[in-house]
Amino acid sequence: MSEESDNEGVEIKLETAPHDPRFQTTNQAKHCWSRYIEYHACVKQKGEEDSECQKFKRWYKSLCPMEWVENWDEQRANGTFPGPV
């Protein structure tokens, strides 16, 4: 059986963060930053497994360059993160 026929009928759904009127321009840096902050604030309140927190995580991962996320995660671990979380 070919790999193509193994995946027949499998639906893959790709999503990104929904439109946010606070971020009208094509530069999504502030949108990325906000979703990252919202995710960590949510985790602090509700825990990492909460569905709303997972939604924010998917959104920041689709918007933010992973290099930024790795840098911010490292800053959070070192206590030097400039954000409110």
C-alpha positions in Angstrom: 0.0 0.0 0.0 1.4 3.4 -0.9 1.9 6.2 1.6 -0.5 8.3 -0.5 -3.4 5.9 0.0 -2.6 5.5 3.7 -3.3 9.2 4.2 -6.4 9.3 2.0 -9.4 10.8 3.7 -7.2 12.4 6.5 -8.1 16.0 7.0 -5.4 18.3 8.2 -6.5 21.6 9.6 -4.0 24.5 9.6 -4.8 27.5 11.8 -3.2 30.7 12.9 -4.3 33.4 15.3 -7.5 35.1 14.3 -7.7 38.7 13.2 -7.2 41.1 16.0 -8.2 44.7 15.3 -5.5 46.0 17.7 -2.9 44.9 15.1 -3.9 46.4 11.7 -0.5 46.5 10.0 1.3 43.6 8.3 4.1 43.7 11.0 2.9 41.2 13.5 5.6 41.7 16.1 3.3 43.3 18.7 0.6 40.7 18.0 3.2 37.9 18.6 4.4 39.6 21.8 0.9 40.0 23.1 0.0 36.3 22.5 3.2 35.2 24.2 2.4 37.3 27.2 -1.3 36.2 27.2 -0.2 32.5 27.1 2.1 32.8 30.1 -0.5 34.9 32.1 -3.1 32.2 31.4 -0.7 29.4 32.5 0.0 31.3 35.7 -3.8 31.5 36.4 -5.2 28.3 35.0 -2.4 25.9 34.3 -0.6 24.7 31.2 -3.3 22.1 30.2 -6.2 24.6 30.1 -7.7 24.7 26.6 -7.7 28.6 26.5 -4.0 28.6 27.4 -3.3 26.0 24.7 -5.1 28.3 22.2 -2.8 31.2 23.1 0.2 28.8 22.8 -0.9 27.8 19.2 -1.3 31.4 18.3 2.0 32.7 19.5 3.8 29.7 18.0 2.2 30.5 14.6 3.0 34.2 14.8 6.4 34.4 16.5 9.8 33.5 15.1 11.1 30.6 17.2 14.3 32.4 17.8 12.4 35.1 19.7 10.5 32.5 21.7 13.7 30.7 22.7 15.2 34.0 23.7 12.2 35.0 25.8 12.0 31.6 27.4 15.7 31.9 28.3 15.1 35.3 29.7 12.1 34.1 31.8 14.3 31.3 33.2 17.0 33.8 34.1 14.6 36.3 35.6 15.6 39.0 33.0 12.4 38.9 30.9 11.3 42.4 30.2 7.5 41.6 30.1 4.9 41.5 32.8 4.9 37.7 33.3 
